[in-house]
Amino acid sequence: MQYLKTEVRQRILAAAEQEFKQNGYMNASIRTIADAAGISLGNIYRYFNNKEALFCAVIEPLMTEISAKIEEIFVVTADTKIVADSVVDFLWANADKLAIIQQGNNYNFESFKRMLTDLTERTIEKLFTGFPLMQSKIKNPDFTYVISSSFLHALNLVAFKGSKEEQKRNVKELVTFFFEDPDYRFRDY
């Protein structure tokens, strides 16, 4: 019985990340990944059942990091400039990995979007607990889901346009619009 080696698995993941980044999920070649990792094609399948399993292993750490970052950004601070700077800095630092996710197969990309929406929704629910007027006026049980989906869609539209400073300004405006003093919006509702 041969044991799987952590070092070999890491080489496969590094090679797969490069291949997915260059060619997207659909055009990525397991043979190219094996060659870049310095192993045989058959050996890859000892570590990963198929290309989808390998793709999931590549993006899983980013999804975990995104979850932690959302919690950190929105729960720790309510300062819109700090939130905007943190979001844009995170997006810039992980642009390659986010591109890999966007180029993934439809199922994985939709799963990623759903995970991100759910996580953002839970974070918004926590954030909004500090605004009793708003909570007393909102009766729609899907309100935080709608806000979450809308925010993420708008973020995708503004976060990648212009220089880094322009992106920070745009994201700050977006965060301010969506989250700054929600009770104020509901005072005459």
C-alpha positions as CSV (number, residue, x, y, z in Angstrom):
1,M,0.0,0.0,0.0
2,Q,1.4,3.4,-1.1
3,Y,0.7,6.5,1.0
4,L,-0.3,9.8,-0.4
5,K,2.3,12.5,0.2
6,T,1.5,16.1,1.3
7,E,4.3,17.5,-0.8
8,V,3.0,15.9,-4.0
9,R,-0.5,17.1,-3.2
10,Q,0.7,20.6,-2.8
11,R,2.6,20.5,-6.1
12,I,-0.6,19.2,-7.8
13,L,-2.6,22.1,-6.3
14,A,0.0,24.7,-7.3
15,A,0.1,23.4,-10.9
16,A,-3.7,23.2,-11.0
17,E,-4.1,26.8,-9.8
18,Q,-1.8,28.0,-12.6
19,E,-3.6,25.8,-15.2
20,F,-7.1,27.0,-14.1
21,K,-5.9,30.6,-14.0
22,Q,-4.5,30.4,-17.6
23,N,-7.1,28.3,-19.2
24,G,-10.2,28.3,-17.1
25,Y,-12.0,25.2,-15.8
26,M,-13.4,24.1,-19.1
27,N,-10.1,24.2,-21.0
28,A,-7.8,23.1,-18.2
29,S,-5.9,19.9,-18.9
30,I,-5.2,17.3,-16.2
31,R,-2.3,16.1,-18.3
32,T,-0.7,19.6,-18.2
33,I,-1.3,19.8,-14.5
34,A,0.4,16.4,-14.0
35,D,3.4,17.5,-16.2
36,A,3.8,20.7,-14.3
37,A,3.6,18.9,-10.9
38,G,6.2,16.4,-12.1
39,I,4.0,13.3,-11.7
40,S,2.3,10.9,-13.9
41,L,-1.3,11.5,-15.2
42,G,-2.5,8.4,-13.3
43,N,-1.0,9.5,-10.1
44,I,-3.2,12.7,-10.0
45,Y,-6.2,10.4,-9.8
46,R,-4.8,8.9,-6.6
47,Y,-5.1,12.4,-5.0
48,F,-8.3,13.7,-6.8
49,N,-11.1,11.8,-8.3
50,N,-11.6,14.1,-11.2
51,K,-11.0,17.6,-12.5
52,E,-14.0,19.0,-10.5
53,A,-12.6,17.6,-7.3
54,L,-9.2,19.2,-8.1
55,F,-10.9,22.5,-8.9
56,C,-12.8,22.4,-5.6
57,A,-9.5,21.7,-3.7
58,V,-8.0,24.8,-5.4
59,I,-10.8,27.2,-4.5
60,E,-11.7,25.8,-1.1
61,P,-9.0,27.8,0.8
62,L,-10.1,31.0,-0.9
63,M,-13.7,30.3,0.1
64,T,-12.6,29.8,3.7
65,E,-10.5,33.0,3.6
66,I,-13.5,35.0,2.1
67,S,-15.7,33.7,4.9
68,A,-13.3,34.8,7.6
69,K,-12.7,38.2,5.9
70,I,-16.4,39.0,5.6
71,E,-16.8,38.3,9.3
72,E,-13.8,40.4,10.2
73,I,-14.7,43.3,7.9
74,F,-18.3,43.8,8.7
75,V,-18.6,42.6,12.3
76,V,-15.5,44.2,13.7
77,T,-16.0,47.7,12.3
78,A,-18.8,49.9,11.0
79,D,-16.4,52.5,9.6
80,T,-17.3,52.6,5.9
81,K,-13.8,53.7,4.8
82,I,-12.2,50.8,6.7
83,V,-14.7,48.4,5.2
84,A,-14.2,49.7,1.7
85,D,-10.4,49.7,2.0
86,S,-10.4,46.1,3.4
87,V,-12.8,44.9,0.7
88,V,-10.7,46.4,-2.2
89,D,-7.4,45.3,-0.6
90,F,-8.7,41.7,-0.3
91,L,-10.0,41.7,-3.9
92,W,-6.7,43.0,-5.2
93,A,-4.7,40.5,-3.2
94,N,-6.9,37.6,-4.4
95,A,-7.7,38.7,-8.0
96,D,-6.1,35.6,-9.6
97,K,-8.0,33.2,-7.3
98,L,-11.3,35.1,-7.8
99,A,-10.7,34.9,-11.6
100,I,-10.2,31.1,-11.3
101,I,-13.6,30.9,-9.5
102,Q,-15.3,33.0,-12.1
103,Q,-13.9,30.8,-14.9
104,G,-15.0,27.6,-13.1
105,N,-17.8,25.4,-14.2
106,N,-21.4,26.8,-13.7
107,Y,-22.2,24.5,-10.8
108,N,-19.1,25.6,-8.8
109,F,-19.5,29.2,-9.7
110,E,-23.2,29.2,-8.7
111,S,-22.3,27.3,-5.5
112,F,-19.7,30.0,-4.7
113,K,-22.2,32.8,-5.3
114,R,-24.7,31.1,-3.1
115,M,-22.2,30.6,-0.3
116,L,-21.1,34.2,-0.6
117,T,-24.7,35.4,-0.6
118,D,-25.6,33.3,2.4
119,L,-22.5,34.4,4.3
120,T,-23.2,38.1,3.5
121,E,-26.8,37.6,4.5
122,R,-25.9,36.2,7.9
123,T,-23.4,39.0,8.4
124,I,-26.1,41.6,7.5
125,E,-28.5,40.0,10.0
126,K,-25.9,40.4,12.7
127,L,-25.1,44.0,11.6
128,F,-28.8,45.0,11.6
129,T,-29.5,43.7,15.1
130,G,-28.2,47.1,16.3
131,F,-31.0,49.0,14.5
132,P,-34.3,48.3,16.4
133,L,-36.4,50.8,14.4
134,M,-35.5,49.1,11.1
135,Q,-36.1,45.7,12.6
136,S,-39.5,46.7,13.9
137,K,-40.6,47.9,10.4
138,I,-39.3,45.2,8.2
139,K,-41.8,42.3,7.8
140,N,-40.4,40.6,4.7
141,P,-38.4,37.5,5.9
142,D,-36.3,37.6,2.7
143,F,-35.2,41.2,3.3
144,T,-31.6,40.4,4.3
145,Y,-31.3,38.0,1.3
146,V,-32.4,40.7,-1.1
147,I,-30.0,43.3,0.4
148,S,-27.2,40.7,0.4
149,S,-27.8,39.7,-3.3
150,S,-28.1,43.4,-4.3
151,F,-25.0,44.4,-2.5
152,L,-22.9,41.6,-4.0
153,H,-24.2,42.4,-7.5
154,A,-23.5,46.1,-7.1
155,L,-20.0,45.3,-5.6
156,N,-19.2,43.2,-8.6
157,L,-20.1,46.1,-10.9
158,V,-18.0,48.8,-9.1
159,A,-15.2,47.0,-7.4
160,F,-13.1,46.2,-10.5
161,K,-13.3,49.5,-12.3
162,G,-10.6,52.1,-12.3
163,S,-7.5,52.5,-10.2
164,K,-7.3,51.0,-6.7
165,E,-8.1,54.4,-5.2
166,E,-11.1,54.8,-7.5
167,Q,-12.3,51.3,-6.5
168,K,-11.9,52.1,-2.8
169,R,-14.0,55.3,-3.3
170,N,-16.7,53.4,-5.2
171,V,-16.9,50.6,-2.7
172,K,-17.0,53.1,0.2
173,E,-20.0,54.8,-1.5
174,L,-21.6,51.4,-2.0
175,V,-21.1,50.4,1.7
176,T,-22.3,53.8,2.8
177,F,-25.4,53.5,0.7
178,F,-26.3,50.0,1.8
179,F,-25.3,49.9,5.5
180,E,-24.8,53.4,7.0
181,D,-27.5,54.1,9.6
182,P,-30.3,51.9,8.3
183,D,-32.6,53.2,11.1
184,Y,-32.4,56.6,9.5
185,R,-33.9,55.2,6.3
186,F,-36.8,53.7,8.2
187,R,-37.7,56.7,10.4
188,D,-40.7,57.8,8.3
189,Y,-41.6,54.4,7.0
